[in-house]
Amino acid sequence: MQKLIRKGRGNDLFELALYVLAGVCFVYFLIKGIAPKMWQAVLIAGVLLLIRIVLKLTKTTMFAALRFCVLLFIFITMFLANEFGFYSVIPYLDKVEHLFSGVILCFVGLLIYQKASASEESSVVSSVKVAIWLSLFFSVAMAGVWEIYEFTTDRWFGLNSQNGSLIDTMTDIICGSIGAVLTSLYLVVQAKRRKMPVIDKQ
């Protein structure tokens, strides 16, 4: 499986499966007459397509591990949690999502560093240690930024994303930070083995 993921074929099949599942959900909820769920399926397909468009416009290629994590995150958050209503089935699913987001954002930080250091006009000196530290700090910072966003929308639009609780806010940040730390440790191990399969392109 890992070999397929590195080569990108596993990711291609995974993404195709998500499109098919979104199509099945659209038809099913259309027949059932449940409009919100039907349009949720359309939104999922739109998000998958938007990611491809953004990558093409920015001329960026996600390395295989990041692409796999993003697709898995979409499956968990948009299909299991929202489309199928698993928030009431799986305890602390929201915390799992924040933990996983820390992993993804750490890889995104690594991608940003990789893209910056690969630029012909860039003065950035490539360094594995710097790449890992940047990835970690980027992910932890984004966990905080997301909570600022939730706090702002709750205040402005009367939402309840943070359940009106500091405990919920801090727990989300902690979960995201734990995901970032674990991913950074994984990158450290790969660096010591003198191989970084996570930066293999798809």
C-alpha distance (Angstrom), angle and dihedral (degrees) to the residues before:
residue distance angle dihedral
M1 . . .
Q2 3.79 . .
K3 3.78 90.6 .
L4 3.80 90.5 52.7
I5 3.78 91.2 48.5
R6 3.81 91.2 52.8
K7 3.75 91.9 51.3
G8 3.78 91.7 46.8
R9 3.79 96.7 -124.9
G10 3.79 91.3 106.9
N11 3.80 89.8 51.0
D12 3.80 92.0 48.1
L13 3.80 90.5 53.8
F14 3.80 91.0 44.9
E15 3.80 92.3 52.1
L16 3.80 91.7 46.1
A17 3.81 89.2 51.6
L18 3.81 90.1 53.2
Y19 3.81 90.9 52.5
V20 3.81 90.5 49.2
L21 3.81 91.9 47.1
A22 3.82 90.4 49.4
G23 3.81 89.3 51.6
V24 3.80 92.2 49.4
C25 3.81 90.9 48.7
F26 3.81 91.0 49.3
V27 3.80 92.8 53.3
Y28 3.81 93.6 42.4
F29 3.80 95.8 50.3
L30 3.81 90.5 41.2
I31 3.79 89.0 58.1
K32 3.80 90.6 44.9
G33 3.80 90.4 49.2
I34 3.82 94.1 -125.5
A35 3.81 100.9 143.2
P36 3.85 99.8 -178.2
K37 3.81 91.8 54.6
M38 3.79 90.8 43.9
W39 3.80 92.8 54.5
Q40 3.81 89.9 43.6
A41 3.81 87.0 63.1
V42 3.80 89.5 51.5
L43 3.80 89.7 49.5
I44 3.81 91.4 52.8
A45 3.80 91.8 53.1
G46 3.80 88.3 45.9
V47 3.80 92.3 52.8
L48 3.81 91.5 50.2
L49 3.80 90.3 49.9
L50 3.81 92.7 44.7
I51 3.79 91.3 55.0
R52 3.79 90.2 55.1
I53 3.81 91.7 47.5
V54 3.82 93.1 49.9
L55 3.80 91.8 48.3
K56 3.80 90.8 49.7
L57 3.81 94.1 47.6
T58 3.81 92.4 47.9
K59 3.82 91.8 41.4
T60 3.79 89.8 -127.2
T61 3.79 127.5 148.3
M62 3.79 117.1 -157.5
F63 3.77 113.1 -137.5
A64 3.78 113.2 -119.6
A65 3.81 99.7 -102.4
L66 3.82 92.3 52.1
R67 3.79 92.9 47.5
F68 3.80 91.0 49.9
C69 3.82 91.5 49.5
V70 3.81 92.2 49.0
L71 3.80 92.4 50.2
L72 3.80 91.7 46.7
F73 3.81 90.3 48.2
I74 3.81 90.6 52.6
F75 3.80 89.9 50.1
I76 3.81 93.0 50.3
T77 3.80 99.0 41.7
M78 3.79 103.6 32.8
F79 3.80 101.6 30.8
L80 3.81 108.1 27.5
A81 3.81 98.7 30.4
N82 3.81 103.0 35.1
E83 3.80 109.6 16.4
F84 3.82 96.3 40.4
G85 3.82 98.2 28.4
F86 3.80 97.4 -125.0
Y87 3.81 92.9 155.2
S88 3.79 87.3 89.8
V89 3.81 92.8 43.5
I90 3.82 104.4 45.5
P91 3.83 114.2 52.0
Y92 3.81 115.6 -128.2
L93 3.82 92.4 3.3
D94 3.81 88.2 149.5
K95 3.81 90.1 58.4
V96 3.80 90.8 48.9
E97 3.80 88.3 54.2
H98 3.81 91.8 52.1
L99 3.81 90.5 47.0
F100 3.78 90.3 51.7
S101 3.80 92.2 45.5
G102 3.80 87.7 59.8
V103 3.81 88.6 58.0
I104 3.79 93.0 49.1
L105 3.82 94.5 46.0
C106 3.79 90.6 50.1
F107 3.80 89.3 55.3
V108 3.82 89.4 45.7
G109 3.82 88.7 54.4
L110 3.79 88.7 52.1
L111 3.80 90.1 49.5
I112 3.81 90.8 51.2
Y113 3.80 90.8 51.1
Q114 3.80 91.5 46.0
K115 3.80 91.9 50.7
A116 3.83 92.6 46.5
S117 3.80 94.5 47.9
A118 3.80 91.8 46.3
S119 3.80 92.9 55.9
E120 3.78 113.0 111.2
E121 3.80 92.0 -139.2
S122 3.79 94.4 43.6
S123 3.79 119.8 113.8
V124 3.80 91.0 -161.5
V125 3.79 112.5 124.5
S126 3.77 111.1 -138.4
S127 3.80 112.4 -117.5
V128 3.80 129.3 164.2
K129 3.80 92.0 -149.0
V130 3.79 93.0 50.6
A131 3.81 90.5 46.3
I132 3.80 92.4 53.7
W133 3.82 94.4 45.1
L134 3.80 91.4 47.7
S135 3.80 90.9 49.3
L136 3.80 91.5 50.7
F137 3.80 95.9 47.4
F138 3.80 92.4 43.7
S139 3.80 92.0 53.5
V140 3.81 94.9 46.6
A141 3.81 90.9 46.9
M142 3.80 92.2 50.5
A143 3.81 90.3 51.6
G144 3.79 87.0 59.6
V145 3.80 93.1 44.0
W146 3.80 90.5 53.8
E147 3.81 91.2 53.8
I148 3.81 89.4 49.5
Y149 3.80 87.7 53.8
E150 3.82 91.9 50.0
F151 3.81 91.5 46.7
T152 3.81 91.0 50.4
T153 3.80 95.5 48.2
D154 3.81 91.0 45.5
R155 3.80 90.3 54.1
W156 3.79 97.6 41.9
F157 3.79 101.2 39.1
G158 3.79 102.3 26.1
L159 3.80 94.5 -113.8
N160 3.79 125.3 151.1
S161 3.80 103.7 -140.9
Q162 3.80 92.5 136.1
N163 3.81 95.3 40.6
G164 3.80 87.4 -123.8
S165 3.80 87.9 -80.3
L166 3.79 132.8 124.0
I167 3.80 87.4 -158.1
D168 3.82 91.0 60.3
T169 3.80 91.0 47.9
M170 3.79 95.3 48.9
T171 3.80 93.3 42.8
D172 3.80 90.0 54.4
I173 3.82 91.1 50.5
I174 3.80 91.2 47.0
C175 3.82 91.9 49.8
G176 3.80 91.1 49.8
S177 3.80 90.7 47.7
I178 3.81 92.0 49.7
G179 3.80 89.8 53.1
A180 3.81 89.4 50.6
V181 3.81 93.2 48.8
L182 3.80 93.0 48.8
T183 3.80 91.3 49.4
S184 3.81 91.1 48.2
L185 3.80 90.2 52.4
Y186 3.79 88.9 51.0
L187 3.81 89.5 52.4
V188 3.81 90.4 49.2
V189 3.81 90.6 53.7
Q190 3.80 91.1 49.0
A191 3.81 90.8 48.4
K192 3.82 91.5 52.2
R193 3.78 89.3 51.9
R194 3.81 86.4 53.6
K195 3.76 91.6 -122.4
M196 3.77 129.3 100.0
P197 3.82 106.5 -171.5
V198 3.80 88.8 168.2
I199 3.78 89.8 74.1
D200 3.77 94.7 51.8
K201 3.78 107.8 119.0
Q202 3.75 120.1 -122.5
